[in-house]
């Protein structure tokens, strides 16, 4: 596989500083040699330009750092789209989850010009479907999926063009266990399929993961995997800013990534919300690299 590796050192969308160091932590854990060891060709490591909090001012407490985040995700969308045009796989390292607006917008624009929709499996402890009217914090990393579905600040929604980047029927959230009361009505109204940890426990993770991928692959060009590391249980992924107990186990996380690889239709991937300042000896950084390997073809035999 031909890969473009995009570093997005952004923490403007999060409530705690530190996710801007996430890409570096994954590189320290050996990502590039691991990718080459799997036989992939790395065409470049690009740093997406990001404004730092030290040089930015919050103008709206319900949309913190909106102009700066809009500029960053617009650049990322263009770079992802260019990667697709070149026939390469965009692998995005974050950074907070607000950057998914850029990654998925770029993929969506590329495939829409070819008359196709894209599917997304969104691994997360949260549904990330707050809007400016429902957000309890004003942090945009709690809003990206709403934006991609057409709900949120016009500056961000408009990046996808005349229609939202995603159709609700093409999205599956896996691992949710913390949903803000004010965002639940939008989740229900749009009909996004949410596989909560309770459902995974009740029906079995393997069954739910297979169903999720089958759902988003139906009538789409393929699937993008948006992996928020807080979807994993904090015992296995301590280095995240919004940990929620009772998440995916290490083995379940690998199963999910392995399923993405086995689909043969993975269009892109991002790994986000790694905060090394909260980690233990880069444990979560190493996990992130292992999960990327699993999604990109590493097998036991």
Steps between C-alpha positions, in 0.01 A plus 500: 500500500617854419456717810505873568559561871348825628587637843244737651648632824182669621350529846278805440183291490561323830435604856849400616829593338739233376345320202723713276781264607306190395657460154849520647417230755391265220819570307708436814317165530640401162212554260700568183728192515199287598309615191799427280538164669149412382609571144333837461658787309510829686486788254551772753444625851322833489430739786169679463539861610330564836463819701601457864288600797774737611447712188119475485214671677162349590230727360198277562485276806246272328732447202847521643772577244257468208696714248827321573345154487317585178827603337675181611229256391462682168872445434470137609200441273697631203800279584285188545324568172836542328619168645193326361553665160854360500368151575640493851354402837466791746610405851439788741656527844345730760448718677145538631194354327393831347752422225265228371301781340795552266587136436148387422410813304798440272406136445136586445577767241726264308246219483198724446652623173494136397136459598572300814434538874745390768435298815651581839558285807543745788668337802441718804377508859287795388272570203662839422169640378470812708415831333559857618158492666553171684870504591576509871859611441534682169775256401473417131643148544152415631335615175676351194250228414211745524687734264569221251128415504409862426433641846724760658688818415450595136873564455572132566195345334565696180842341449327191358323700227132508416409196711623357832811286486315196635161334481379366838429156354873467417626560857544255789630608841665221698584504871280788618438520872487872580245710311399850609128525569466804276656327197289181524200649313714572192652152508151348510353739243768427241484126556875447525569142606665500842648178639532575870724299727185355655392364163849365431490320836151366440530387138876445474762734360579284198136495392454874544826593326420277201154655481639854525739450209236324291267794559741776396638305203157455343475719190814699584846529346652362819558584865704754691606400851497789747656365819483707817723332754256579781284229346746258659477426872726734703684198642638438151500862377569734793638781287174670398339821619146369549534144637181305568514164684357189343632541146626266232766255612834480324389185323163648395679805363725281288200299378339819381812608311552152359142506372575827321800338332310186406228705331749584225326838465672726751524848346678686779573499872562747777608439859424785738490630857834357612624725780855404601490729805244261649661177380718244678833440324333547160271202559219658301738609224615141459140381496417751228779364282387140556144592402616673184701190412193281551288725277767498232545128476705358787383147574590236757580235237 
